[in-house]
Amino acid sequence: MYSFCSQVVLDAAVQDYLKYLYPVIPVVYIPSFLADLKEDRHACDASALCLLISLCALVGSMLPRRFCSYENFDLSFKSAFAT
């Protein structure tokens, strides 16, 4: 299984993408994207994982202030990105 952050941080980043960035950068079809996310397709499909990582990177670069709030959700996330 692939993992690059906790489920809490991942959910927050996806929600921020859908709320703030999807209206200007609509790169996914929401119903199938949410279905794949619910089924944890990214855990066994490298292309789904790459898409998810890309969306999280997009959120982190376009909404840098939100990154600080992600650190409060998960202490291991904060220690992984200490600088």
Backbone as XML, in Angstrom:
<?xml version="1.0"?>
<chain id="A" units="angstrom">
  <residue number="1" name="MET">
    <atom name="N" x="0.841" y="-1.189" z="0.000"/>
    <atom name="CA" x="0.000" y="0.000" z="0.000"/>
    <atom name="C" x="0.878" y="1.242" z="0.000"/>
  </residue>
  <residue number="2" name="TYR">
    <atom name="N" x="0.482" y="2.217" z="-0.809"/>
    <atom name="CA" x="1.197" y="3.477" z="-0.874"/>
    <atom name="C" x="0.653" y="4.421" z="0.194"/>
  </residue>
  <residue number="3" name="SER">
    <atom name="N" x="1.528" y="5.258" z="0.734"/>
    <atom name="CA" x="1.080" y="6.246" z="1.700"/>
    <atom name="C" x="2.025" y="7.441" z="1.656"/>
  </residue>
  <residue number="4" name="PHE">
    <atom name="N" x="1.482" y="8.619" z="1.558"/>
    <atom name="CA" x="2.320" y="9.807" z="1.590"/>
    <atom name="C" x="1.875" y="10.797" z="2.656"/>
  </residue>
  <residue number="5" name="CYS">
    <atom name="N" x="0.711" y="10.569" z="3.250"/>
    <atom name="CA" x="0.253" y="11.352" z="4.392"/>
    <atom name="C" x="-0.905" y="10.611" z="5.049"/>
  </residue>
  <residue number="6" name="SER">
    <atom name="N" x="-1.311" y="11.095" z="6.205"/>
    <atom name="CA" x="-2.411" y="10.431" z="6.911"/>
    <atom name="C" x="-3.740" y="10.691" z="6.190"/>
  </residue>
  <residue number="7" name="GLN">
    <atom name="N" x="-4.712" y="9.888" z="6.492"/>
    <atom name="CA" x="-6.027" y="10.013" z="5.870"/>
    <atom name="C" x="-6.666" y="11.352" z="6.205"/>
  </residue>
  <residue number="8" name="VAL">
    <atom name="N" x="-6.435" y="11.847" z="7.404"/>
    <atom name="CA" x="-7.020" y="13.131" z="7.823"/>
    <atom name="C" x="-6.468" y="14.273" z="6.974"/>
  </residue>
  <residue number="9" name="VAL">
    <atom name="N" x="-5.171" y="14.286" z="6.769"/>
    <atom name="CA" x="-4.542" y="15.332" z="5.966"/>
    <atom name="C" x="-4.973" y="15.203" z="4.503"/>
  </residue>
  <residue number="10" name="LEU">
    <atom name="N" x="-5.015" y="13.984" z="4.018"/>
    <atom name="CA" x="-5.430" y="13.747" z="2.638"/>
    <atom name="C" x="-6.864" y="14.237" z="2.413"/>
  </residue>
  <residue number="11" name="ASP">
    <atom name="N" x="-7.765" y="13.909" z="3.320"/>
    <atom name="CA" x="-9.151" y="14.354" z="3.200"/>
    <atom name="C" x="-9.253" y="15.883" z="3.211"/>
  </residue>
  <residue number="12" name="ALA">
    <atom name="N" x="-8.480" y="16.517" z="4.079"/>
    <atom name="CA" x="-8.499" y="17.981" z="4.159"/>
    <atom name="C" x="-7.978" y="18.602" z="2.868"/>
  </residue>
  <residue number="13" name="ALA">
    <atom name="N" x="-6.908" y="18.057" z="2.308"/>
    <atom name="CA" x="-6.351" y="18.590" z="1.064"/>
    <atom name="C" x="-7.326" y="18.402" z="-0.095"/>
  </residue>
  <residue number="14" name="VAL">
    <atom name="N" x="-7.971" y="17.253" z="-0.168"/>
    <atom name="CA" x="-8.945" y="17.003" z="-1.231"/>
    <atom name="C" x="-10.136" y="17.955" z="-1.085"/>
  </residue>
  <residue number="15" name="GLN">
    <atom name="N" x="-10.610" y="18.151" z="0.124"/>
    <atom name="CA" x="-11.727" y="19.071" z="0.335"/>
    <atom name="C" x="-11.344" y="20.503" z="-0.036"/>
  </residue>
  <residue number="16" name="ASP">
    <atom name="N" x="-10.112" y="20.895" z="0.282"/>
    <atom name="CA" x="-9.654" y="22.235" z="-0.098"/>
    <atom name="C" x="-9.542" y="22.367" z="-1.615"/>
  </residue>
  <residue number="17" name="TYR">
    <atom name="N" x="-9.071" y="21.316" z="-2.275"/>
    <atom name="CA" x="-9.023" y="21.348" z="-3.738"/>
    <atom name="C" x="-10.428" y="21.526" z="-4.306"/>
  </residue>
  <residue number="18" name="LEU">
    <atom name="N" x="-11.358" y="20.717" z="-3.839"/>
    <atom name="CA" x="-12.720" y="20.774" z="-4.376"/>
    <atom name="C" x="-13.400" y="22.113" z="-4.076"/>
  </residue>
  <residue number="19" name="LYS">
    <atom name="N" x="-13.135" y="22.671" z="-2.919"/>
    <atom name="CA" x="-13.793" y="23.912" z="-2.520"/>
    <atom name="C" x="-13.173" y="25.145" z="-3.175"/>
  </residue>
  <residue number="20" name="TYR">
    <atom name="N" x="-11.845" y="25.220" z="-3.173"/>
    <atom name="CA" x="-11.181" y="26.443" z="-3.599"/>
    <atom name="C" x="-10.578" y="26.392" z="-5.010"/>
  </residue>
  <residue number="21" name="LEU">
    <atom name="N" x="-10.059" y="25.252" z="-5.411"/>
    <atom name="CA" x="-9.308" y="25.195" z="-6.661"/>
    <atom name="C" x="-10.059" y="24.557" z="-7.819"/>
  </residue>
  <residue number="22" name="TYR">
    <atom name="N" x="-10.955" y="23.638" z="-7.546"/>
    <atom name="CA" x="-11.688" y="22.989" z="-8.632"/>
    <atom name="C" x="-12.406" y="23.990" z="-9.547"/>
  </residue>
  <residue number="23" name="PRO">
    <atom name="N" x="-13.005" y="25.048" z="-8.993"/>
    <atom name="CA" x="-13.688" y="26.002" z="-9.888"/>
    <atom name="C" x="-12.770" y="26.639" z="-10.940"/>
  </residue>
  <residue number="24" name="VAL">
    <atom name="N" x="-11.488" y="26.774" z="-10.634"/>
    <atom name="CA" x="-10.568" y="27.385" z="-11.597"/>
    <atom name="C" x="-9.649" y="26.369" z="-12.272"/>
  </residue>
  <residue number="25" name="ILE">
    <atom name="N" x="-9.486" y="25.191" z="-11.661"/>
    <atom name="CA" x="-8.639" y="24.135" z="-12.224"/>
    <atom name="C" x="-9.405" y="22.810" z="-12.154"/>
  </residue>
  <residue number="26" name="PRO">
    <atom name="N" x="-10.378" y="22.615" z="-13.029"/>
    <atom name="CA" x="-11.212" y="21.400" z="-12.976"/>
    <atom name="C" x="-10.574" y="20.225" z="-13.728"/>
  </residue>
  <residue number="27" name="VAL">
    <atom name="N" x="-9.650" y="19.544" z="-13.085"/>
    <atom name="CA" x="-8.923" y="18.465" z="-13.772"/>
    <atom name="C" x="-9.483" y="17.071" z="-13.489"/>
  </residue>
  <residue number="28" name="VAL">
    <atom name="N" x="-10.495" y="16.967" z="-12.645"/>
    <atom name="CA" x="-11.087" y="15.659" z="-12.350"/>
    <atom name="C" x="-12.592" y="15.726" z="-12.575"/>
  </residue>
  <residue number="29" name="TYR">
    <atom name="N" x="-13.177" y="14.564" z="-12.805"/>
    <atom name="CA" x="-14.631" y="14.427" z="-12.845"/>
    <atom name="C" x="-15.040" y="14.028" z="-11.436"/>
  </residue>
  <residue number="30" name="ILE">
    <atom name="N" x="-15.707" y="14.921" z="-10.737"/>
    <atom name="CA" x="-15.936" y="14.766" z="-9.300"/>
    <atom name="C" x="-16.594" y="13.446" z="-8.907"/>
  </residue>
  <residue number="31" name="PRO">
    <atom name="N" x="-17.688" y="13.000" z="-9.542"/>
    <atom name="CA" x="-18.298" y="11.739" z="-9.086"/>
    <atom name="C" x="-17.351" y="10.534" z="-9.139"/>
  </residue>
  <residue number="32" name="SER">
    <atom name="N" x="-16.630" y="10.362" z="-10.232"/>
    <atom name="CA" x="-15.727" y="9.211" z="-10.305"/>
    <atom name="C" x="-14.495" y="9.406" z="-9.426"/>
  </residue>
  <residue number="33" name="PHE">
    <atom name="N" x="-14.035" y="10.643" z="-9.286"/>
    <atom name="CA" x="-12.896" y="10.922" z="-8.417"/>
    <atom name="C" x="-13.226" y="10.579" z="-6.968"/>
  </residue>
  <residue number="34" name="LEU">
    <atom name="N" x="-14.386" y="11.007" z="-6.497"/>
    <atom name="CA" x="-14.788" y="10.712" z="-5.118"/>
    <atom name="C" x="-15.044" y="9.221" z="-4.909"/>
  </residue>
  <residue number="35" name="ALA">
    <atom name="N" x="-15.581" y="8.559" z="-5.930"/>
    <atom name="CA" x="-15.796" y="7.110" z="-5.817"/>
    <atom name="C" x="-14.462" y="6.379" z="-5.719"/>
  </residue>
  <residue number="36" name="ASP">
    <atom name="N" x="-13.489" y="6.772" z="-6.541"/>
    <atom name="CA" x="-12.159" y="6.165" z="-6.478"/>
    <atom name="C" x="-11.483" y="6.448" z="-5.143"/>
  </residue>
  <residue number="37" name="LEU">
    <atom name="N" x="-11.673" y="7.654" z="-4.625"/>
    <atom name="CA" x="-11.090" y="8.015" z="-3.335"/>
    <atom name="C" x="-11.716" y="7.189" z="-2.215"/>
  </residue>
  <residue number="38" name="LYS">
    <atom name="N" x="-13.020" y="7.004" z="-2.272"/>
    <atom name="CA" x="-13.725" y="6.213" z="-1.258"/>
    <atom name="C" x="-13.278" y="4.750" z="-1.275"/>
  </residue>
  <residue number="39" name="GLU">
    <atom name="N" x="-12.994" y="4.239" z="-2.468"/>
    <atom name="CA" x="-12.553" y="2.850" z="-2.611"/>
    <atom name="C" x="-11.041" y="2.685" z="-2.407"/>
  </residue>
  <residue number="40" name="ASP">
    <atom name="N" x="-10.349" y="3.760" z="-2.057"/>
    <atom name="CA" x="-8.887" y="3.745" z="-1.856"/>
    <atom name="C" x="-8.144" y="3.219" z="-3.080"/>
  </residue>
  <residue number="41" name="ARG">
    <atom name="N" x="-8.589" y="3.647" z="-4.248"/>
    <atom name="CA" x="-7.939" y="3.194" z="-5.478"/>
    <atom name="C" x="-6.470" y="3.583" z="-5.506"/>
  </residue>
  <residue number="42" name="HIS">
    <atom name="N" x="-6.128" y="4.701" z="-4.863"/>
    <atom name="CA" x="-4.737" y="5.157" z="-4.843"/>
    <atom name="C" x="-3.817" y="4.193" z="-4.094"/>
  </residue>
  <residue number="43" name="ALA">
    <atom name="N" x="-4.390" y="3.300" z="-3.298"/>
    <atom name="CA" x="-3.581" y="2.338" z="-2.546"/>
    <atom name="C" x="-3.016" y="1.232" z="-3.434"/>
  </residue>
  <residue number="44" name="CYS">
    <atom name="N" x="-3.649" y="0.982" z="-4.572"/>
    <atom name="CA" x="-3.197" y="-0.116" z="-5.431"/>
    <atom name="C" x="-2.967" y="0.294" z="-6.884"/>
  </residue>
  <residue number="45" name="ASP">
    <atom name="N" x="-3.260" y="1.528" z="-7.231"/>
    <atom name="CA" x="-3.115" y="2.000" z="-8.609"/>
    <atom name="C" x="-2.170" y="3.197" z="-8.635"/>
  </residue>
  <residue number="46" name="ALA">
    <atom name="N" x="-1.033" y="3.025" z="-9.275"/>
    <atom name="CA" x="-0.010" y="4.067" z="-9.298"/>
    <atom name="C" x="-0.496" y="5.341" z="-9.993"/>
  </residue>
  <residue number="47" name="SER">
    <atom name="N" x="-1.313" y="5.206" z="-11.026"/>
    <atom name="CA" x="-1.793" y="6.404" z="-11.717"/>
    <atom name="C" x="-2.757" y="7.202" z="-10.829"/>
  </residue>
  <residue number="48" name="ALA">
    <atom name="N" x="-3.582" y="6.525" z="-10.077"/>
    <atom name="CA" x="-4.481" y="7.214" z="-9.141"/>
    <atom name="C" x="-3.679" y="7.884" z="-8.033"/>
  </residue>
  <residue number="49" name="LEU">
    <atom name="N" x="-2.628" y="7.224" z="-7.583"/>
    <atom name="CA" x="-1.761" y="7.810" z="-6.560"/>
    <atom name="C" x="-1.065" y="9.056" z="-7.102"/>
  </residue>
  <residue number="50" name="CYS">
    <atom name="N" x="-0.573" y="8.988" z="-8.327"/>
    <atom name="CA" x="0.089" y="10.151" z="-8.935"/>
    <atom name="C" x="-0.876" y="11.329" z="-9.067"/>
  </residue>
  <residue number="51" name="LEU">
    <atom name="N" x="-2.104" y="11.054" z="-9.455"/>
    <atom name="CA" x="-3.101" y="12.112" z="-9.546"/>
    <atom name="C" x="-3.348" y="12.734" z="-8.179"/>
  </residue>
  <residue number="52" name="LEU">
    <atom name="N" x="-3.483" y="11.914" z="-7.169"/>
    <atom name="CA" x="-3.748" y="12.409" z="-5.821"/>
    <atom name="C" x="-2.574" y="13.226" z="-5.286"/>
  </residue>
  <residue number="53" name="ILE">
    <atom name="N" x="-1.370" y="12.747" z="-5.496"/>
    <atom name="CA" x="-0.186" y="13.494" z="-5.070"/>
    <atom name="C" x="-0.113" y="14.823" z="-5.812"/>
  </residue>
  <residue number="54" name="SER">
    <atom name="N" x="-0.421" y="14.806" z="-7.094"/>
    <atom name="CA" x="-0.401" y="16.043" z="-7.882"/>
    <atom name="C" x="-1.419" y="17.048" z="-7.374"/>
  </residue>
  <residue number="55" name="LEU">
    <atom name="N" x="-2.612" y="16.570" z="-7.041"/>
    <atom name="CA" x="-3.635" y="17.475" z="-6.516"/>
    <atom name="C" x="-3.225" y="18.037" z="-5.155"/>
  </residue>
  <residue number="56" name="CYS">
    <atom name="N" x="-2.610" y="17.213" z="-4.333"/>
    <atom name="CA" x="-2.142" y="17.693" z="-3.025"/>
    <atom name="C" x="-1.010" y="18.714" z="-3.197"/>
  </residue>
  <residue number="57" name="ALA">
    <atom name="N" x="-0.133" y="18.474" z="-4.158"/>
    <atom name="CA" x="0.939" y="19.433" z="-4.441"/>
    <atom name="C" x="0.355" y="20.744" z="-4.955"/>
  </residue>
  <residue number="58" name="LEU">
    <atom name="N" x="-0.674" y="20.648" z="-5.776"/>
    <atom name="CA" x="-1.360" y="21.841" z="-6.275"/>
    <atom name="C" x="-1.952" y="22.641" z="-5.124"/>
  </residue>
  <residue number="59" name="VAL">
    <atom name="N" x="-2.628" y="21.959" z="-4.221"/>
    <atom name="CA" x="-3.222" y="22.628" z="-3.065"/>
    <atom name="C" x="-2.120" y="23.271" z="-2.213"/>
  </residue>
  <residue number="60" name="GLY">
    <atom name="N" x="-1.039" y="22.542" z="-1.979"/>
    <atom name="CA" x="0.056" y="23.074" z="-1.166"/>
    <atom name="C" x="0.721" y="24.292" z="-1.785"/>
  </residue>
  <residue number="61" name="SER">
    <atom name="N" x="0.812" y="24.316" z="-3.103"/>
    <atom name="CA" x="1.466" y="25.452" z="-3.759"/>
    <atom name="C" x="0.524" y="26.640" z="-3.954"/>
  </residue>
  <residue number="62" name="MET">
    <atom name="N" x="-0.744" y="26.373" z="-4.204"/>
    <atom name="CA" x="-1.695" y="27.457" z="-4.451"/>
    <atom name="C" x="-2.304" y="28.014" z="-3.157"/>
  </residue>
  <residue number="63" name="LEU">
    <atom name="N" x="-2.347" y="27.196" z="-2.123"/>
    <atom name="CA" x="-2.925" y="27.611" z="-0.842"/>
    <atom name="C" x="-1.917" y="27.361" z="0.287"/>
  </residue>
  <residue number="64" name="PRO">
    <atom name="N" x="-0.782" y="28.052" z="0.286"/>
    <atom name="CA" x="0.271" y="27.738" z="1.272"/>
    <atom name="C" x="-0.155" y="27.944" z="2.724"/>
  </residue>
  <residue number="65" name="ARG">
    <atom name="N" x="-1.092" y="28.821" z="2.973"/>
    <atom name="CA" x="-1.552" y="29.021" z="4.358"/>
    <atom name="C" x="-2.293" y="27.807" z="4.893"/>
  </residue>
  <residue number="66" name="ARG">
    <atom name="N" x="-2.936" y="27.052" z="4.009"/>
    <atom name="CA" x="-3.645" y="25.847" z="4.432"/>
    <atom name="C" x="-2.662" y="24.773" z="4.890"/>
  </residue>
  <residue number="67" name="PHE">
    <atom name="N" x="-1.453" y="24.784" z="4.342"/>
    <atom name="CA" x="-0.443" y="23.807" z="4.715"/>
    <atom name="C" x="-0.201" y="23.840" z="6.222"/>
  </residue>
  <residue number="68" name="CYS">
    <atom name="N" x="-0.186" y="25.030" z="6.808"/>
    <atom name="CA" x="0.012" y="25.155" z="8.257"/>
    <atom name="C" x="-1.120" y="24.494" z="9.038"/>
  </residue>
  <residue number="69" name="SER">
    <atom name="N" x="-2.327" y="24.573" z="8.525"/>
    <atom name="CA" x="-3.435" y="23.932" z="9.236"/>
    <atom name="C" x="-3.351" y="22.409" z="9.130"/>
  </residue>
  <residue number="70" name="TYR">
    <atom name="N" x="-2.786" y="21.896" z="8.032"/>
    <atom name="CA" x="-2.612" y="20.447" z="7.906"/>
    <atom name="C" x="-1.659" y="19.922" z="8.968"/>
  </residue>
  <residue number="71" name="GLU">
    <atom name="N" x="-0.673" y="20.730" z="9.323"/>
    <atom name="CA" x="0.272" y="20.315" z="10.362"/>
    <atom name="C" x="-0.429" y="20.106" z="11.695"/>
  </residue>
  <residue number="72" name="ASN">
    <atom name="N" x="-1.486" y="20.855" z="11.943"/>
    <atom name="CA" x="-2.225" y="20.723" z="13.207"/>
    <atom name="C" x="-3.091" y="19.468" z="13.236"/>
  </residue>
  <residue number="73" name="PHE">
    <atom name="N" x="-3.406" y="18.907" z="12.079"/>
    <atom name="CA" x="-4.227" y="17.700" z="12.022"/>
    <atom name="C" x="-3.454" y="16.447" z="12.417"/>
  </residue>
  <residue number="74" name="ASP">
    <atom name="N" x="-2.145" y="16.443" z="12.150"/>
    <atom name="CA" x="-1.366" y="15.218" z="12.317"/>
    <atom name="C" x="0.068" y="15.563" z="12.701"/>
  </residue>
  <residue number="75" name="LEU">
    <atom name="N" x="0.491" y="15.143" z="13.879"/>
    <atom name="CA" x="1.836" y="15.453" z="14.356"/>
    <atom name="C" x="2.929" y="14.835" z="13.500"/>
  </residue>
  <residue number="76" name="SER">
    <atom name="N" x="2.684" y="13.639" z="12.948"/>
    <atom name="CA" x="3.707" y="13.025" z="12.096"/>
    <atom name="C" x="3.869" y="13.804" z="10.798"/>
  </residue>
  <residue number="77" name="PHE">
    <atom name="N" x="2.808" y="14.416" z="10.312"/>
    <atom name="CA" x="2.894" y="15.267" z="9.125"/>
    <atom name="C" x="3.745" y="16.483" z="9.420"/>
  </residue>
  <residue number="78" name="LYS">
    <atom name="N" x="3.543" y="17.050" z="10.597"/>
    <atom name="CA" x="4.325" y="18.228" z="10.988"/>
    <atom name="C" x="5.802" y="17.892" z="11.099"/>
  </residue>
  <residue number="79" name="SER">
    <atom name="N" x="6.136" y="16.751" z="11.669"/>
    <atom name="CA" x="7.547" y="16.384" z="11.818"/>
    <atom name="C" x="8.176" y="16.012" z="10.473"/>
  </residue>
  <residue number="80" name="ALA">
    <atom name="N" x="7.387" y="15.500" z="9.538"/>
    <atom name="CA" x="7.912" y="15.140" z="8.226"/>
    <atom name="C" x="8.254" y="16.372" z="7.401"/>
  </residue>
  <residue number="81" name="PHE">
    <atom name="N" x="7.552" y="17.466" z="7.636"/>
    <atom name="CA" x="7.776" y="18.689" z="6.893"/>
    <atom name="C" x="8.132" y="19.814" z="7.877"/>
  </residue>
  <residue number="82" name="ALA">
    <atom name="N" x="9.183" y="19.608" z="8.625"/>
    <atom name="CA" x="9.555" y="20.542" z="9.688"/>
    <atom name="C" x="10.056" y="21.880" z="9.172"/>
  </residue>
  <residue number="83" name="THR">
    <atom name="N" x="10.608" y="21.914" z="7.974"/>
    <atom name="CA" x="11.138" y="23.176" z="7.466"/>
    <atom name="C" x="10.364" y="23.661" z="6.263"/>
  </residue>
</chain>
